[in-house]
Amino acid sequence: MEENAEPKSLLESMSVETIAAIKAKRLANKKDAIRALGLKLKKKSQQPDEKDDLEVRSVAQIAMARERYHRNREQMLMGENEVSGVLQTLSKVFNFRTRRLVGKTQEALVKSLGDINANKKEQSKLREVPVVPPQLEPTMERNSKYNRYGQERFLKPVGVKGEKEFGINPLGTNIAKPSTSSSASRRRVSLKQRKSVLPVIVVPKALTSMVTLHNVKQLLQDMRYVPVDEMRQKGPQHLEEITIERRVRGNILRYRVIDNVSRLKENEWNQVAAVFALGPHWQFKGWPHKGDPADIFHHICCFHLHFKDSPIHKDLKNMQVNAVSLPKYERHMDCGILMEFWNKLDQHIALNHQQFAFMRQK
């Protein structure tokens, strides 16, 4: 070969078929390398490190501990559904298959029941107070001490002057003595007077009112609105007054409800705690303070009952009136709304505690 020979081109040194085969082989090797790299990365992603796995598990445990399931009112009233802990505890003392207590045979149960009955008999014997009849102790001394459980011992036998030594008749304690008749009558009068001293609530007498004597007990005691016409069909047509009861902290408070203020005496006006205003001012004709509603509402807690879709009466606007707005059909909402009535009334009584001091008397 000559030293100064020019290099040959690729087409001159190799054939076209050889060059194509080299290109195909190089492309195949490149695809294999890419596929191997993808499998390696995929395998690495499927097998995370222990540190990452620990972080994932710790986050999951924290999320489970802080997770709170949403429960509505009905589910809360139903209580807890899972009783596995209760059943596990009961299984320690009771076998559900044999329906017997664990660790006690039938003989042991019979023995325990016999011991219980024996203890009851011994206690009953200890509680019994022996009363010695008169014929067993004929020589009993006169100066013996008196025992209220053995009064029969101090009675002389019949035929000895026909008198009793102490004048005690243990079988006649229920007989009323003539001297106590006057005190009993005075006690009845005081109880009657105490019963009459009740806070008064005045309701309208008009049949167009949403609250009258016919449905006020259902409204303020049962905390549920019932139409007046429905209650008039069920009960009497004419009522003079109604007494409603309300339980507060274990005590029962009674209220006197009337619709005719002419039944009130002059000294009973201080007992009027609340009034349901119908709207027109003629309702307060014959009331104190010259029948002025603005002045009356300053001394008596006033309420106006109406449906939510109807406005307050125009004569009661810009006055000191507490509106009680009831829904027209949703009766399950009545209790919560009517609780506002009692809260307002309790607040009024607390502010005028001197006027309603009789409510604290027992």
C-alpha positions in Angstrom: 0.0 0.0 0.0 1.2 3.5 -0.7 1.8 5.8 2.3 0.0 8.7 0.8 -3.1 6.8 -0.2 -6.3 8.6 0.5 -8.8 7.0 3.0 -11.7 5.2 1.4 -15.2 6.2 2.2 -17.6 3.9 4.1 -19.6 3.0 1.0 -16.3 2.1 -0.7 -15.1 -0.2 2.1 -18.4 -1.8 3.0 -21.4 -2.8 1.2 -24.8 -1.3 1.8 -26.1 -4.6 3.3 -23.3 -4.7 5.9 -23.9 -1.1 7.0 -27.6 -1.8 7.4 -26.9 -4.9 9.5 -24.6 -2.9 11.8 -27.3 -0.2 12.2 -29.9 -2.8 13.1 -27.7 -4.5 15.6 -26.8 -1.1 17.2 -30.5 -0.2 17.5 -31.4 -3.5 19.0 -28.6 -3.2 21.6 -29.9 0.3 22.5 -33.5 -1.0 23.0 -32.3 -3.7 25.2 -30.3 -1.3 27.4 -33.4 1.0 27.7 -35.6 -1.9 28.6 -33.2 -3.2 31.2 -32.9 0.3 32.8 -36.8 0.6 32.9 -37.1 -2.8 34.7 -34.4 -1.8 37.2 -36.2 1.5 38.0 -39.6 -0.3 38.3 -38.2 -2.9 40.6 -36.6 -0.2 42.7 -39.8 1.7 43.0 -41.8 -1.4 44.0 -39.3 -2.1 46.9 -39.0 1.1 48.9 -36.4 1.6 51.5 -37.1 0.6 55.1 -37.0 4.2 56.2 -39.7 5.2 53.7 -41.8 2.2 54.7 -41.5 3.2 58.4 -42.6 6.7 57.7 -45.6 5.5 55.7 -46.7 3.2 58.5 -46.3 5.8 61.2 -48.3 8.3 59.2 -51.1 5.7 58.7 -51.2 4.9 62.4 -51.5 8.6 63.3 -54.3 9.1 60.8 -56.2 6.1 62.1 -55.8 7.4 65.7 -57.1 10.8 64.8 -59.8 9.6 62.5 -63.4 10.3 63.7 -66.4 8.8 62.1 -69.4 11.1 61.4 -72.4 10.1 63.5 -75.8 11.8 63.3 -78.2 12.3 66.2 -80.1 8.9 65.6 -76.8 7.0 65.7 -75.7 8.8 68.9 -79.0 7.8 70.6 -78.6 4.2 69.5 -75.3 4.0 71.4 -72.2 1.9 70.5 -72.8 -0.9 68.1 -69.7 -2.9 69.0 -70.0 -4.9 72.2 -67.0 -7.1 71.8 -65.4 -5.8 75.0 -68.6 -6.4 77.0 -68.9 -9.9 75.7 -65.3 -10.6 76.4 -65.7 -9.5 80.0 -68.9 -11.5 80.5 -67.2 -14.6 79.1 -64.8 -14.6 82.1 -67.7 -15.2 84.5 -70.4 -16.8 82.3 -70.2 -19.6 79.8 -72.6 -18.8 76.9 -72.6 -22.4 75.6 -73.6 -24.2 78.9 -75.4 -21.1 80.1 -73.8 -21.4 83.5 -71.4 -19.4 85.6 -67.7 -20.2 85.1 -65.9 -22.1 87.9 -69.1 -22.9 89.8 -70.9 -26.3 89.7 -74.5 -26.8 90.4 -73.7 -28.0 94.0 -71.7 -24.9 94.7 -74.7 -22.7 93.5 -77.1 -24.6 95.7 -74.8 -24.2 98.7 -74.4 -20.5 98.1 -78.2 -20.1 97.8 -78.6 -22.0 101.1 -76.1 -19.7 102.8 -77.9 -16.7 101.6 -81.3 -18.0 102.9 -79.7 -18.8 106.3 -78.3 -15.3 106.6 -81.7 -13.8 105.8 -83.3 -16.0 108.5 -80.6 -14.9 111.1 -81.2 -11.2 110.2 -84.9 -11.5 110.5 -84.5 -13.1 114.0 -82.2 -10.2 115.0 -84.8 -7.6 113.8 -87.6 -9.2 115.8 -88.4 -7.4 119.1 -89.7 -9.8 121.7 -92.9 -8.5 123.3 -93.8 -10.3 126.5 -97.5 -10.8 127.0 -99.0 -9.7 130.4 -99.8 -13.2 131.6 -96.1 -14.3 131.3 -94.9 -11.6 133.7 -97.5 -11.3 136.5 -94.9 -10.1 139.1 -93.5 -7.2 136.9 -92.3 -4.3 139.0 -94.1 -1.0 138.8 -91.0 1.1 138.4 -89.7 -0.8 135.3 -88.6 1.4 132.4 -91.1 2.1 129.6 -90.4 0.5 126.2 -92.4 1.6 123.2 -92.0 -1.8 121.6 -93.6 -3.5 124.6 -96.5 -1.3 125.5 -98.8 -4.2 126.2 -96.8 -5.1 129.3 -97.8 -1.9 131.1 -101.6 -2.5 130.7 -103.3 -3.8 133.9 -105.4 -6.9 133.5 -109.1 -6.3 132.9 -111.1 -6.1 136.2 -108.6 -4.1 138.2 -110.5 -0.8 138.4 -110.9 -1.0 134.6 -108.1 1.5 134.2 -104.8 1.5 132.3 -101.6 2.4 134.1 -100.3 4.9 131.6 -103.5 5.6 129.6 -101.8 4.4 126.4 -103.7 2.6 123.7 -101.3 1.4 121.1 -104.1 0.3 118.8 -105.8 3.6 118.7 -103.2 5.9 117.3 -105.2 6.4 114.1 -108.2 7.8 116.0 -108.4 11.6 115.6 -108.8 13.5 118.9 -111.4 16.2 119.3 -108.9 18.7 120.5 -107.0 18.6 117.2 -109.9 19.2 114.9 -109.4 23.0 115.0 -105.7 22.6 114.2 -106.5 20.3 111.3 -109.0 22.7 109.9 -106.4 25.5 110.2 -103.9 23.3 108.4 -106.4 22.7 105.6 -107.0 26.4 105.2 -103.3 27.2 105.1 -102.7 24.5 102.5 -105.6 25.9 100.4 -104.2 29.4 100.7 -100.7 28.2 99.7 -102.2 26.4 96.7 -103.9 29.6 95.6 -100.6 31.5 95.7 -99.3 30.5 92.2 -97.8 32.6 89.5 -100.5 33.6 86.9 -100.3 33.4 83.1 -103.0 35.2 81.2 -104.1 34.0 77.7 -106.6 35.5 75.3 -110.2 34.4 75.4 -110.9 35.0 71.7 -111.2 31.9 69.6 -109.1 33.4 66.9 -106.1 33.3 69.2 -103.5 30.6 68.7 -103.4 29.9 72.4 -106.4 29.6 74.8 -107.3 27.6 77.8 -108.1 24.7 75.6 -104.6 24.1 74.3 -102.3 26.0 76.7 -101.5 22.8 78.7 -100.3 21.0 75.5 -98.4 24.2 74.5 -96.5 25.0 77.7 -96.5 21.7 79.6 -96.2 19.1 76.8 -94.1 21.6 74.7 -96.1 20.9 71.5 -98.6 23.1 69.6 -102.1 21.7 69.0 -104.7 23.8 67.2 -107.5 25.3 69.4 -110.3 23.8 67.3 -108.9 20.3 67.7 -108.7 20.5 71.5 -112.2 22.1 71.7 -113.7 19.0 70.0 -112.0 16.7 72.4 -112.5 18.5 75.7 -115.1 20.7 77.4 -116.2 23.9 75.7 -116.0 26.2 78.7 -113.0 26.3 81.1 -112.5 28.8 83.9 -108.8 28.2 84.6 -106.0 25.6 84.0 -103.1 24.6 86.2 -99.9 23.5 84.4 -96.8 21.9 85.9 -93.2 22.2 85.0 -90.2 20.3 86.4 -87.1 22.4 87.2 -84.1 20.7 88.8 -86.2 17.9 90.3 -88.8 20.3 91.7 -92.3 20.8 90.3 -93.4 24.4 89.7 -97.1 25.0 89.1 -98.6 27.9 87.2 -102.2 29.2 87.1 -103.5 30.0 83.7 -106.7 32.2 83.2 -108.3 34.1 80.4 -110.6 36.4 82.5 -108.7 38.9 84.7 -111.9 39.8 86.5 -111.4 36.6 88.5 -108.2 38.1 90.0 -108.5 39.9 93.4 -106.7 43.1 94.1 -103.9 41.4 95.9 -103.4 38.7 93.2 -102.3 41.1 90.5 -98.7 40.9 91.8 -98.8 37.2 91.0 -99.3 37.8 87.2 -96.0 36.8 85.6 -96.8 36.6 81.9 -99.5 37.4 79.3 -100.1 36.3 75.7 -101.0 39.4 73.7 -103.4 38.8 70.8 -102.7 42.2 69.2 -105.5 44.8 69.7 -105.3 47.0 72.7 -108.9 46.3 73.8 -107.6 43.0 75.2 -106.2 45.0 78.2 -109.5 46.7 79.1 -109.9 46.6 82.9 -106.2 46.0 83.6 -104.1 48.1 86.0 -102.0 51.0 84.7 -105.2 52.4 83.0 -105.0 49.6 80.4 -102.0 51.1 78.7 -100.1 48.1 77.0 -96.8 50.0 77.0 -97.0 50.4 80.8 -98.4 46.9 81.3 -95.6 45.2 79.3 -93.0 47.1 81.5 -94.3 45.2 84.6 -95.6 41.9 83.1 -93.6 39.7 80.6 -95.5 39.8 77.3 -95.5 37.2 74.6 -97.0 37.1 71.1 -97.6 33.7 69.5 -97.7 33.5 65.7 -96.6 31.4 62.8 -93.3 32.1 61.1 -94.9 33.0 57.7 -97.2 35.6 59.3 -96.0 38.9 60.6 -96.4 40.3 64.2 -99.6 42.3 64.7 -99.2 45.9 63.8 -100.4 47.1 67.3 -97.6 45.3 69.0 -94.8 46.6 66.9 -92.2 48.9 68.7 -93.3 47.5 72.0 -91.6 45.3 74.7 -93.0 42.1 73.3 -91.3 38.7 73.0 -92.3 37.0 69.8 -92.7 33.2 69.8 -92.6 32.1 66.1 -93.7 28.5 65.6 -93.5 26.7 62.2 -96.7 25.9 60.6 -96.2 22.2 60.0 -92.8 21.1 61.6 -94.1 20.1 65.0 -90.7 18.6 66.0 -89.3 22.1 66.3 -91.9 23.3 68.9 -90.0 22.1 72.0 -86.8 24.0 71.2 -88.8 27.2 70.4 -91.0 27.0 73.5 -88.0 26.6 75.7 -87.2 30.2 74.8 -90.6 31.1 76.4 -89.6 29.6 79.7 -86.1 31.1 79.6 -87.6 34.6 79.1 -90.2 34.0 81.9 -87.5 32.8 84.3 -85.4 35.8 83.5 -88.3 38.1 84.2 -89.0 36.4 87.5 -85.4 36.5 88.5 -85.2 40.3 87.8 -88.4 40.8 89.9 -87.5 38.4 92.7 -89.1 40.4 95.4 -92.4 40.4 93.6 -92.3 36.6 93.1 -90.8 35.7 96.5 -93.9 33.5 97.2 -92.6 31.0 94.6 -89.6 30.1 96.9 -91.9 29.3 99.8 -92.4 25.6 100.5 
